[in-house]
Amino acid sequence: MNAIVALCHFCELHGPRTLFCTEVLHAPLPQGAGNGDGTGRGEPADEEEGGIQMSSRIRAHSPAEGASAESSSPGPKKSDMCEGCRSLAAGHPGYISHDKETSIKYVSHQHPNHPQLFSIVRQACVRSLSCEVCPGREGPIFFGDEQHGFVFSHTFFIKDSLARGFQRWYSIIAIMMDRIYLINSWPFLLGKIRGIIDELQGKALKVFEAEQFGCPQRAQRMNTAFTPFLHQRNGNAARSLTSLTNDDSLWACLHTSFAWLLKACGSRLTEKLLEGAPTEDTLVQMEQLAELEEESESWDNSEAEEEEKGPALPEGAEGRELTKCPAESSLLSDCGAWQPRKLSVFKSLRHMRQVLGASSFRTLAWHVLMGNQVIWKSRDSDLVHSAFEVLRTMLPVGCVRVIPYSSQYEEAYRCNFLGLSPHVQIPPHVLASEFAVVVEVHTATRSSLHAVGCEGEQPLSKYEFVVTSGSPVAADRVGPTILNKMEAALTNQNLSMDVVDQCLVCLKEEWMNKVKVLFKFTKVDSRPKEDTQKLLSILGASEEDNVKLLKFWMTGLSKTYKSHLMSTVRSPTALEPRN
């Protein structure tokens, strides 16, 4: 996250001052921030926590170089700073954290080295401790503009027994140029910064109570004759924050907290670039994800209610983990819930076509596109999983209903992809049906072990594949247009599988657009059959197979699209008569 987090203090002598700031560097370190990745003299061993390598770098400058660097520094002069305005001692190199995952460096010092950044942080510091104050002077506030950046500021007080009112005023600010990102990060920043503030206030309160117990300042001030307030404390206008908290490692801890805050806040939100409207597959996946979340919440609620009722467990049930799952969850899973295994036997559609043969693959692909039930029988469940993983890419997400592997036959209305073990009996009417295709996987004989001759055939050399159906696809049959284009892409060896996959995505989206037009024409507008035939002719889908494909794919339309069409039809403007 390109932002700066800083700790600011309102000094009674010098006004608002920046005490400590942490910035993100994507480029090489600026001059004076460190010497590469090497450790300096006396530097302790690096500590690595959460992927961030923590270190404190030592600079080696001659007195002349140090003087010139100090004179050119954008920060205030030493004469304009007191003990309360200073965090790191003169010559301290600051702190650097290396994020090995992203090669980003988090650098902390009292002021940014870049003059423009120093000006932005300085202005944000002044505004956070002067004009931009929330009611009560303690709490979060948001301000800024596009020129000087947008600021999340949280002001707070630290107890000090020597201060006017026994407290000093501080603020932690986060500055970035992205207003939307900063606003969306408000809850996260508020919680984490509030935790840092509570820790600082807790440490300071212990010191304050110990000092008040030893020498109460309130009574001493009331009994002392009136003199200028600052002279009563021998000119000690402010004490450092390390003195107020009695923590010598305070700045190192703040660097760790600020660096983690920048990394975590940048990782929690990601931007996604969407070109145009989301596809139907995206909408269906979002709907399925929402349904799964609702289902899990309902199960969590039901389990909580049962726990409150406290049912009596049978004897000997203690120590066992009792789990509940929806009925038939082991048999039926939709395409959103089923996660394919990492082991992939069939690597792609082209690989499957080479293994099955052109004729058998065309028969199988035709049944897949038509929405008929595809049944695989094999002892190897991984083989069935990989086959379904490849075949499902031919269909829209909403048209896929998978039972990966079952010990009994399931009806076609429950799934169009069904995996079975070899001993399961398929009903005779299914075997003779034109709406089903069966792929039987047998162990190959020795004479046919050389039959499979394609790249990556090693896991499949021990199998034979027999594709049968009650309605075999004739070789001279035209078939659906999308199948012909798909086979043309698969047979073109000049196209890689990545290109073929993108071609398939474009083909599916093209035909889903035709499905949308047909759905509105027939289901929403209720046009007569004569007009529907004319529309199909215009869409180039008047053939029988194309019509069947469109009707099946219509079941995969998202609920969002359907509800949008219905709401549009019911609107007053849609009820106006057509010209």
C-alpha positions as CSV (number, residue, x, y, z in Angstrom):
1,M,0.0,0.0,0.0
2,N,1.5,3.3,-1.0
3,A,1.0,5.3,2.2
4,I,2.8,6.9,5.1
5,V,2.0,6.3,8.7
6,A,3.3,8.9,11.2
7,L,3.2,9.7,14.9
8,C,2.8,13.4,15.6
9,H,3.0,15.5,18.8
10,F,1.8,19.0,19.8
11,C,4.7,20.6,21.5
12,E,3.9,23.5,23.9
13,L,6.9,25.4,22.7
14,H,7.2,24.5,18.9
15,G,3.6,23.5,18.0
16,P,2.8,20.4,15.9
17,R,5.8,18.2,15.2
18,T,6.3,14.9,13.4
19,L,8.0,12.4,15.7
20,F,8.2,9.2,13.7
21,C,7.0,8.1,10.3
22,T,7.1,4.9,8.2
23,E,7.0,4.9,4.4
24,V,7.0,2.3,1.7
25,L,9.8,2.1,-0.9
26,H,9.5,0.2,-4.1
27,A,12.7,1.5,-5.6
28,P,16.3,1.4,-4.2
29,L,16.8,3.0,-0.8
30,P,17.4,6.8,-0.8
31,Q,20.8,8.2,0.2
32,G,21.4,7.9,3.9
33,A,18.7,5.3,4.5
34,G,21.0,2.3,4.3
35,N,23.8,0.7,2.5
36,G,22.3,-2.2,0.4
37,D,21.5,-5.4,2.2
38,G,24.7,-5.6,4.1
39,T,24.7,-5.1,7.9
40,G,26.7,-2.3,9.4
41,R,29.1,-2.3,12.3
42,G,27.6,-3.4,15.6
43,E,24.3,-4.3,13.9
44,P,22.4,-7.2,15.5
45,A,21.3,-10.2,13.5
46,D,18.2,-9.7,11.4
47,E,15.0,-11.0,12.8
48,E,12.3,-12.4,10.4
49,E,8.7,-12.3,11.4
50,G,5.7,-12.9,9.1
51,G,7.8,-12.6,5.9
52,I,9.2,-9.2,6.9
53,Q,12.9,-9.1,7.7
54,M,13.6,-6.5,10.4
55,S,16.9,-4.6,10.7
56,S,18.5,-1.3,11.7
57,R,21.1,0.0,9.3
58,I,24.1,2.0,10.3
59,R,25.3,4.8,8.1
60,A,29.0,5.7,7.8
61,H,29.5,9.4,7.0
62,S,32.4,11.7,7.5
63,P,31.7,14.8,9.6
64,A,31.6,16.9,6.5
65,E,29.1,14.6,4.8
66,G,27.0,14.6,7.9
67,A,27.0,18.3,8.1
68,S,26.1,18.7,4.5
69,A,23.3,16.2,4.9
70,E,22.0,17.9,7.9
71,S,22.0,21.3,6.3
72,S,20.1,19.9,3.3
73,S,17.6,17.9,5.3
74,P,14.0,19.0,4.9
75,G,13.4,18.6,8.7
76,P,13.6,21.4,11.3
77,K,16.9,22.6,12.7
78,K,18.2,21.3,16.1
79,S,17.6,24.8,17.6
80,D,13.9,24.5,16.8
81,M,13.5,21.1,18.5
82,C,13.3,20.1,22.2
83,E,13.4,16.7,23.8
84,G,9.7,16.2,23.3
85,C,10.0,17.0,19.5
86,R,12.7,14.5,18.9
87,S,12.3,10.8,18.5
88,L,15.6,9.3,17.2
89,A,18.9,10.5,18.4
90,A,21.2,12.6,16.1
91,G,23.0,10.2,13.7
92,H,20.5,7.4,14.2
93,P,20.1,5.6,10.8
94,G,16.4,4.8,11.3
95,Y,14.8,1.4,10.8
96,I,14.3,-0.7,7.7
97,S,12.1,-3.8,7.1
98,H,12.5,-6.0,4.0
99,D,9.5,-7.8,2.8
100,K,10.9,-10.8,1.0
101,E,7.6,-11.8,-0.6
102,T,7.2,-8.5,-2.5
103,S,10.7,-7.0,-2.4
104,I,9.3,-3.9,-0.7
105,K,11.2,-2.0,2.0
106,Y,9.5,-0.2,4.9
107,V,11.7,2.7,6.1
108,S,11.1,4.6,9.4
109,H,12.7,7.9,10.5
110,Q,11.6,11.1,12.1
111,H,10.9,12.8,8.8
112,P,10.7,11.6,5.2
113,N,13.9,12.3,3.2
114,H,12.0,13.5,0.1
115,P,11.2,17.3,0.4
116,Q,7.7,16.9,-1.2
117,L,6.8,14.0,1.1
118,F,8.1,16.0,4.1
119,S,5.8,18.9,3.1
120,I,2.8,16.6,2.8
121,V,3.4,14.9,6.2
122,R,4.1,18.3,7.8
123,Q,0.8,19.7,6.6
124,A,-1.1,16.6,7.6
125,C,0.5,16.8,11.1
126,V,-0.4,20.5,11.6
127,R,-4.0,19.9,10.4
128,S,-4.5,16.8,12.6
129,L,-3.4,18.6,15.8
130,S,-4.9,22.1,15.1
131,C,-7.9,22.7,12.8
132,E,-9.0,19.2,11.9
133,V,-10.2,18.0,15.4
134,C,-13.1,15.8,16.2
135,P,-15.5,16.6,19.1
136,G,-13.7,15.9,22.4
137,R,-10.3,16.3,20.7
138,E,-9.7,12.6,21.0
139,G,-10.8,10.2,18.2
140,P,-10.6,9.5,14.5
141,I,-11.2,11.9,11.7
142,F,-10.8,12.1,7.9
143,F,-9.6,15.0,5.8
144,G,-7.5,15.9,2.8
145,D,-7.6,16.8,-0.9
146,E,-6.2,15.4,-4.1
147,Q,-3.2,17.8,-4.1
148,H,-1.9,17.1,-0.6
149,G,-3.3,13.6,-0.1
150,F,-6.0,12.2,2.1
151,V,-5.5,11.6,5.8
152,F,-6.9,9.3,8.4
153,S,-6.0,10.9,11.8
154,H,-6.6,9.6,15.3
155,T,-5.8,12.1,18.1
156,F,-5.2,11.0,21.7
157,F,-3.6,12.1,25.0
158,I,-0.7,10.7,26.9
159,K,-0.4,11.2,30.6
160,D,2.5,13.4,31.8
161,S,2.8,14.5,35.4
162,L,4.9,17.5,34.4
163,A,2.6,18.8,31.6
164,R,0.0,21.4,31.7
165,G,-3.2,19.6,32.5
166,F,-1.1,16.5,33.2
167,Q,-1.4,15.2,29.6
168,R,0.2,15.8,26.2
169,W,-1.5,15.7,22.8
170,Y,-0.5,13.2,20.1
171,S,-1.9,11.8,16.9
172,I,-1.3,8.9,14.5
173,I,-2.0,9.7,10.9
174,A,-2.1,7.5,7.7
175,I,-1.7,9.5,4.4
176,M,-2.3,8.2,0.9
177,M,-3.5,9.7,-2.4
178,D,-6.3,7.1,-3.0
179,R,-9.3,8.4,-1.2
180,I,-11.6,5.4,-1.9
181,Y,-9.0,2.9,-0.7
182,L,-8.4,4.9,2.5
183,I,-12.2,5.2,3.2
184,N,-12.6,1.5,2.6
185,S,-9.8,0.8,5.0
186,W,-11.3,2.9,7.8
187,P,-12.6,0.1,10.0
188,F,-9.3,-1.8,9.7
189,L,-7.1,1.2,10.4
190,L,-9.3,2.3,13.3
191,G,-9.1,-1.0,15.1
192,K,-5.3,-1.5,14.6
193,I,-4.4,2.1,15.4
194,R,-6.6,2.1,18.4
195,G,-4.7,-0.9,19.7
196,I,-1.4,0.9,19.3
197,I,-2.8,3.9,21.1
198,D,-4.1,1.8,24.0
199,E,-0.7,0.2,24.4
200,L,1.0,3.6,24.5
201,Q,-1.5,5.1,27.0
202,G,-1.3,2.0,29.2
203,K,2.5,2.3,29.5
204,A,2.3,6.1,30.1
205,L,-0.4,5.6,32.8
206,K,1.8,3.3,34.8
207,V,4.7,5.9,34.8
208,F,2.3,8.7,35.6
209,E,0.8,6.8,38.6
210,A,4.3,5.9,39.9
211,E,5.4,9.6,39.7
212,Q,2.2,10.9,41.3
213,F,2.6,8.4,44.1
214,G,6.2,9.5,44.8
215,C,5.6,13.3,44.3
216,P,2.1,14.5,43.8
217,Q,2.3,17.4,41.3
218,R,-1.2,18.9,41.8
219,A,-0.7,19.7,45.5
220,Q,2.8,21.0,44.9
221,R,1.6,23.4,42.2
222,M,-1.3,24.7,44.3
223,N,1.1,25.5,47.2
224,T,3.8,27.1,45.0
225,A,3.7,30.9,44.5
226,F,2.8,32.0,41.0
227,T,5.7,31.9,38.6
228,P,5.8,31.4,34.8
229,F,4.8,27.8,34.3
230,L,7.8,26.8,32.2
231,H,10.3,28.2,34.6
232,Q,8.8,26.0,37.4
233,R,10.1,23.0,35.5
234,N,13.5,24.5,34.9
235,G,12.9,25.0,31.2
236,N,12.0,21.4,30.6
237,A,9.2,22.1,28.2
238,A,8.5,18.5,27.2
239,R,9.8,15.0,27.9
240,S,10.4,12.4,25.2
241,L,7.8,9.8,24.6
242,T,10.3,7.1,25.6
243,S,10.6,8.8,29.0
244,L,6.8,9.1,29.4
245,T,6.4,5.4,28.7
246,N,9.6,4.2,30.2
247,D,10.3,2.1,27.1
248,D,13.7,2.4,25.5
249,S,12.7,0.2,22.6
250,L,9.6,2.2,21.8
251,W,10.6,3.4,18.3
252,A,11.7,0.0,17.2
253,C,8.3,-1.4,18.3
254,L,6.5,1.5,16.6
255,H,8.4,0.7,13.4
256,T,7.3,-2.9,13.6
257,S,3.7,-1.9,14.2
258,F,3.6,0.7,11.4
259,A,5.4,-1.6,8.9
260,W,2.9,-4.5,9.6
261,L,0.0,-2.0,9.4
262,L,1.1,-0.9,5.9
263,K,1.6,-4.5,4.7
264,A,-1.6,-5.8,6.2
265,C,-3.7,-2.9,5.0
266,G,-2.3,-3.2,1.5
267,S,-3.0,-7.0,1.4
268,R,-6.6,-7.0,2.6
269,L,-8.1,-5.2,-0.4
270,T,-7.4,-6.0,-4.0
271,E,-8.6,-4.3,-7.1
272,K,-10.1,-6.3,-10.0
273,L,-10.4,-4.8,-13.5
274,L,-13.6,-5.9,-15.2
275,E,-13.9,-5.2,-18.9
276,G,-17.6,-4.8,-19.6
277,A,-20.4,-6.6,-17.9
278,P,-19.7,-9.8,-16.0
279,T,-20.3,-13.0,-17.9
280,E,-23.1,-15.4,-17.1
281,D,-20.5,-17.9,-15.7
282,T,-19.4,-15.2,-13.3
283,L,-22.9,-14.3,-12.2
284,V,-23.8,-18.0,-11.7
285,Q,-20.6,-18.6,-9.6
286,M,-21.4,-15.6,-7.5
287,E,-24.9,-16.8,-6.9
288,Q,-23.7,-20.3,-6.0
289,L,-21.1,-18.9,-3.6
290,A,-23.9,-16.8,-1.9
291,E,-26.1,-19.9,-1.6
292,L,-23.2,-21.9,-0.1
293,E,-22.6,-19.2,2.5
294,E,-26.3,-19.0,3.4
295,E,-26.4,-22.8,3.7
296,S,-23.3,-22.8,6.0
297,E,-24.8,-20.1,8.1
298,S,-28.1,-22.0,8.5
299,W,-26.2,-25.1,9.5
300,D,-24.1,-23.1,12.0
301,N,-27.3,-21.7,13.5
302,S,-29.0,-25.1,13.7
303,E,-25.9,-26.5,15.4
304,A,-25.8,-23.6,17.9
305,E,-29.5,-24.2,18.7
306,E,-29.0,-27.9,19.2
307,E,-26.0,-27.2,21.5
308,E,-28.2,-24.8,23.6
309,K,-30.8,-27.5,24.0
310,G,-28.0,-29.8,25.3
311,P,-29.1,-33.2,23.9
312,A,-28.0,-36.2,26.0
313,L,-25.2,-38.1,24.3
314,P,-25.2,-41.9,24.4
315,E,-22.8,-43.6,26.7
316,G,-19.3,-43.7,25.3
317,A,-19.9,-40.8,22.9
318,E,-17.6,-38.4,24.9
319,G,-14.4,-37.6,23.1
320,R,-15.9,-38.3,19.6
321,E,-16.4,-35.5,17.1
322,L,-19.9,-35.5,15.9
323,T,-20.4,-33.9,12.4
324,K,-23.6,-33.1,10.5
325,C,-24.0,-32.7,6.8
326,P,-27.0,-32.1,4.5
327,A,-28.8,-35.1,3.3
328,E,-27.2,-36.7,0.3
329,S,-24.3,-34.3,0.4
330,S,-22.0,-37.1,-0.3
331,L,-23.8,-37.9,-3.6
332,L,-24.9,-34.6,-5.1
333,S,-22.7,-31.6,-5.5
334,D,-23.1,-28.8,-7.9
335,C,-20.3,-27.2,-9.9
336,G,-19.7,-24.5,-7.3
337,A,-19.3,-26.9,-4.4
338,W,-17.2,-29.6,-6.2
339,Q,-13.5,-28.9,-6.2
340,P,-11.6,-31.2,-8.6
341,R,-8.6,-33.0,-7.3
342,K,-5.1,-31.8,-8.2
343,L,-4.2,-35.0,-10.0
344,S,-5.2,-34.6,-13.6
345,V,-5.1,-37.6,-15.9
346,F,-6.8,-36.0,-18.8
347,K,-4.8,-32.8,-19.3
348,S,-7.1,-31.1,-21.9
349,L,-9.8,-31.6,-24.4
350,R,-7.2,-32.2,-27.1
351,H,-5.6,-34.9,-24.9
352,M,-9.0,-36.6,-24.4
353,R,-9.7,-36.5,-28.1
354,Q,-6.4,-38.2,-28.8
355,V,-7.0,-40.8,-26.2
356,L,-10.6,-41.7,-27.1
357,G,-10.3,-41.2,-30.8
358,A,-12.0,-38.6,-33.0
359,S,-15.3,-40.6,-33.5
360,S,-15.8,-41.5,-29.8
361,F,-14.9,-38.0,-28.7
362,R,-17.4,-36.5,-31.1
363,T,-20.1,-38.8,-29.7
364,L,-19.2,-37.9,-26.2
365,A,-19.0,-34.1,-26.9
366,W,-22.3,-34.1,-28.7
367,H,-24.1,-35.6,-25.6
368,V,-22.3,-33.2,-23.3
369,L,-23.4,-30.2,-25.3
370,M,-27.0,-31.5,-25.7
371,G,-27.3,-31.9,-21.9
372,N,-27.6,-35.7,-21.9
373,Q,-26.4,-37.7,-19.0
374,V,-22.7,-38.6,-19.3
375,I,-21.8,-41.8,-17.3
376,W,-18.2,-42.9,-16.6
377,K,-17.6,-46.3,-15.1
378,S,-14.1,-46.9,-13.8
379,R,-12.3,-48.3,-10.8
380,D,-10.0,-45.2,-10.9
381,S,-11.9,-42.3,-9.3
382,D,-9.1,-39.9,-10.2
383,L,-9.6,-40.8,-13.9
384,V,-13.3,-39.9,-13.6
385,H,-12.6,-36.7,-11.7
386,S,-10.1,-35.5,-14.4
387,A,-12.5,-36.5,-17.2
388,F,-15.3,-34.4,-15.7
389,E,-12.9,-31.5,-15.0
390,V,-12.1,-31.4,-18.7
391,L,-15.6,-32.0,-20.1
392,R,-17.3,-29.4,-17.9
393,T,-15.3,-26.6,-19.7
394,M,-17.5,-27.2,-22.7
395,L,-20.6,-26.0,-20.9
396,P,-21.7,-22.9,-19.1
397,V,-21.3,-23.1,-15.3
398,G,-25.0,-23.1,-14.7
399,C,-25.5,-26.2,-16.8
400,V,-23.1,-28.4,-14.9
401,R,-24.4,-30.8,-12.2
402,V,-21.8,-33.3,-11.1
403,I,-21.8,-36.4,-8.9
404,P,-18.1,-37.3,-9.1
405,Y,-18.2,-40.9,-7.9
406,S,-21.2,-42.8,-6.6
407,S,-21.9,-46.4,-5.5
408,Q,-25.4,-46.3,-7.1
409,Y,-27.0,-45.0,-10.2
410,E,-28.5,-41.5,-10.0
411,E,-31.3,-40.2,-12.2
412,A,-30.5,-37.7,-15.0
413,Y,-32.5,-34.9,-13.4
414,R,-30.0,-34.9,-10.5
415,C,-26.8,-34.8,-12.5
416,N,-25.6,-34.7,-16.1
417,F,-22.1,-36.0,-15.1
418,L,-22.1,-39.2,-13.1
419,G,-19.2,-41.3,-12.1
420,L,-19.8,-44.9,-11.1
421,S,-17.8,-47.9,-9.9
422,P,-17.7,-50.8,-12.3
423,H,-20.0,-53.1,-10.3
424,V,-22.9,-50.6,-10.3
425,Q,-25.7,-51.7,-12.6
426,I,-27.2,-49.2,-15.0
427,P,-30.9,-49.6,-15.6
428,P,-31.7,-51.1,-19.1
429,H,-33.8,-48.1,-20.1
430,V,-30.9,-45.8,-19.6
431,L,-28.6,-47.9,-21.6
432,A,-31.1,-47.9,-24.5
433,S,-31.9,-44.2,-24.1
434,E,-30.9,-41.7,-26.7
435,F,-30.4,-39.2,-23.8
436,A,-27.4,-40.9,-22.2
437,V,-23.9,-41.9,-23.1
438,V,-21.7,-44.4,-21.2
439,V,-18.0,-44.5,-21.1
440,E,-16.6,-47.8,-19.7
441,V,-13.0,-47.9,-18.7
442,H,-11.4,-51.4,-18.9
443,T,-7.9,-52.6,-18.2
444,A,-6.1,-52.9,-21.5
445,T,-4.8,-56.2,-22.8
446,R,-1.1,-56.7,-23.6
447,S,-1.7,-56.5,-27.3
448,S,-3.4,-53.1,-27.0
449,L,-0.9,-51.4,-24.6
450,H,0.7,-49.6,-27.6
451,A,-2.6,-48.3,-28.9
452,V,-2.5,-45.0,-27.1
453,G,0.0,-42.9,-28.9
454,C,-0.2,-39.3,-27.7
455,E,1.8,-37.0,-25.5
456,G,1.3,-37.6,-21.8
457,E,-0.3,-41.0,-22.3
458,Q,1.6,-42.7,-19.6
459,P,-1.2,-42.8,-17.0
460,L,-3.7,-44.0,-19.6
461,S,-1.7,-46.7,-21.3
462,K,-3.2,-49.4,-19.1
463,Y,-6.8,-48.4,-20.0
464,E,-9.3,-49.1,-22.8
465,F,-12.2,-46.7,-23.4
466,V,-15.6,-47.9,-24.8
467,V,-18.1,-45.2,-25.6
468,T,-21.7,-46.5,-26.1
469,S,-25.0,-44.7,-26.5
470,G,-28.6,-45.5,-27.5
471,S,-28.3,-42.7,-30.1
472,P,-24.9,-42.8,-31.7
473,V,-23.8,-39.7,-33.6
474,A,-23.4,-40.4,-37.3
475,A,-20.1,-39.3,-38.8
476,D,-21.9,-37.4,-41.6
477,R,-24.3,-35.6,-39.2
478,V,-23.9,-31.8,-39.2
479,G,-24.1,-31.5,-35.4
480,P,-24.2,-28.2,-33.4
481,T,-22.2,-25.4,-34.8
482,I,-20.2,-24.9,-31.6
483,L,-19.1,-28.5,-31.8
484,N,-17.8,-28.2,-35.3
485,K,-15.9,-25.0,-34.4
486,M,-14.5,-26.7,-31.3
487,E,-13.2,-29.7,-33.3
488,A,-11.6,-27.4,-35.8
489,A,-9.7,-25.6,-33.0
490,L,-8.6,-28.9,-31.4
491,T,-7.4,-30.4,-34.7
492,N,-5.4,-27.2,-35.5
493,Q,-1.9,-28.1,-34.1
494,N,-0.7,-24.5,-34.7
495,L,-3.0,-23.4,-31.8
496,S,-1.8,-24.1,-28.3
497,M,-4.2,-25.3,-25.6
498,D,-4.2,-21.9,-24.0
499,V,-5.4,-20.4,-27.3
500,V,-8.0,-23.2,-27.7
501,D,-9.3,-22.5,-24.2
502,Q,-9.8,-18.9,-25.0
503,C,-11.5,-19.8,-28.2
504,L,-13.9,-22.0,-26.2
505,V,-14.6,-19.2,-23.8
506,C,-15.5,-16.9,-26.7
507,L,-17.7,-19.6,-28.3
508,K,-19.6,-20.2,-25.1
509,E,-20.2,-16.5,-24.5
510,E,-21.3,-16.1,-28.2
511,W,-23.9,-18.8,-27.8
512,M,-25.0,-17.6,-24.3
513,N,-25.8,-14.3,-25.9
514,K,-28.1,-16.2,-28.4
515,V,-29.6,-18.0,-25.4
516,K,-30.4,-14.6,-23.8
517,V,-32.1,-13.4,-26.9
518,L,-34.1,-16.6,-27.3
519,F,-35.1,-16.5,-23.6
520,K,-36.5,-13.0,-23.8
521,F,-38.2,-13.6,-27.1
522,T,-40.0,-16.8,-26.0
523,K,-40.3,-16.7,-22.2
524,V,-40.6,-13.0,-21.5
525,D,-42.3,-11.6,-24.6
526,S,-44.2,-14.9,-25.4
527,R,-43.8,-14.5,-29.1
528,P,-45.5,-17.1,-31.4
529,K,-43.6,-20.1,-32.9
530,E,-43.5,-18.5,-36.4
531,D,-41.6,-15.5,-35.0
532,T,-39.3,-17.9,-33.0
533,Q,-38.4,-19.7,-36.2
534,K,-37.5,-16.5,-37.9
535,L,-35.4,-15.5,-34.9
536,L,-33.5,-18.8,-34.9
537,S,-32.8,-18.4,-38.6
538,I,-31.4,-14.9,-38.0
539,L,-29.3,-16.2,-35.1
540,G,-27.9,-19.0,-37.3
541,A,-29.3,-21.7,-35.1
542,S,-32.3,-23.1,-37.0
543,E,-30.9,-26.6,-37.2
544,E,-32.3,-29.2,-34.8
545,D,-29.1,-29.8,-32.8
546,N,-28.6,-26.0,-32.3
547,V,-32.2,-25.6,-31.1
548,K,-31.7,-28.4,-28.6
549,L,-28.4,-26.9,-27.4
550,L,-30.0,-23.4,-26.9
551,K,-32.9,-24.9,-24.9
552,F,-30.5,-26.8,-22.7
553,W,-28.2,-23.9,-22.2
554,M,-31.2,-21.7,-21.3
555,T,-31.3,-23.7,-18.0
556,G,-27.8,-22.2,-17.2
557,L,-28.9,-18.6,-17.2
558,S,-28.3,-16.8,-13.9
559,K,-31.1,-15.8,-11.6
560,T,-29.8,-12.3,-11.7
561,Y,-30.4,-12.0,-15.5
562,K,-33.8,-13.6,-15.3
563,S,-35.0,-11.3,-12.5
564,H,-33.6,-8.3,-14.3
565,L,-35.6,-9.2,-17.4
566,M,-38.8,-9.8,-15.4
567,S,-38.5,-6.5,-13.5
568,T,-37.9,-4.7,-16.8
569,V,-41.1,-6.2,-18.3
570,R,-43.1,-5.3,-15.3
571,S,-41.9,-1.6,-15.4
572,P,-44.4,1.0,-16.7
573,T,-42.2,1.8,-19.7
574,A,-42.2,-1.8,-20.8
575,L,-46.0,-1.9,-20.9
576,E,-46.3,0.7,-23.6
577,P,-47.6,-0.6,-26.9
578,R,-45.0,-1.5,-29.6
579,N,-45.1,0.5,-32.8
